[in-house]
């Protein structure tokens, strides 16, 4: 090979490696920028002092003991779980039905229906909360646990529709047709053939919806008021009036639970894609 062709090739290879190295460094810096504050909060949750400080004055589990024994935080956690479970159950059922109808029957105004179905993903949370508050107050429901559950359901529904629709796209419809040709009705074919195939995707969508429900603040604040104090509302209230390491302990548990659920949802989603392929 002539030397003239070797030099440009070597130069391009060096430039490619340099560019890739710069991107790796940039990605590492960005991840560190995002994760470092969380690590600081985790360390502060084990602080033995009576105030938030970093580095900690000493190590102690007293704030975790207070977290799990103080009714203020346990009641807020239970309300978050109740709201999340009811919202996710409703959103998963209706989201799966909507995804199945959109993917299998392709209605005449498919694009319009799809946009309307996914509009909560685009609209700001405060706009959704205000619209629901006005509507529910008009029909006589007002600020209550029911209003918060309905608001969370509307907020997380598009995520279940998107994830279940993706799972249905990889499911061969001919399997249902074979089942129906053998005498099964459409509901029985869906329940025994399609649902087991897309079940990892359905569970993954439910987990993502549960994470979003646990983290939701604006809709809960507008629709619940003083009647429904979930964990995000309690954290916000505590930061306004009494800042102590209990907040760091709450945040650490919150981060741990959401991360665990997120990893489980990603694993189920990967399993669903593997089955589809």
Secondary structure, DSSP 8 states (H G I E B T S, - for coil): --HHHHHHHHHHHHHHHHHHHHHHHHHHHHHHHHHHHHHHHHHHTTB-SSS--SS-SSB--HHHHHHHH-HHHHHHHHHHHHHHHHHHHHHHHHHHHHHHHHHHH--TTHHHHHHHHTHHHHS-HHHHHHHHHHHHHHTT--SSHHHHHHHHHHHHHHHHHHHHHHHHHTS-THHHHHHHHTT--HHHHIIIIIHHHHHHHHHHHHHHHHHHHHH--HHHHHHHTTT---HHHHHHHHHHH---HHHHHHHHHHHHHHHHHHHHHHHHHHHHHHHH-
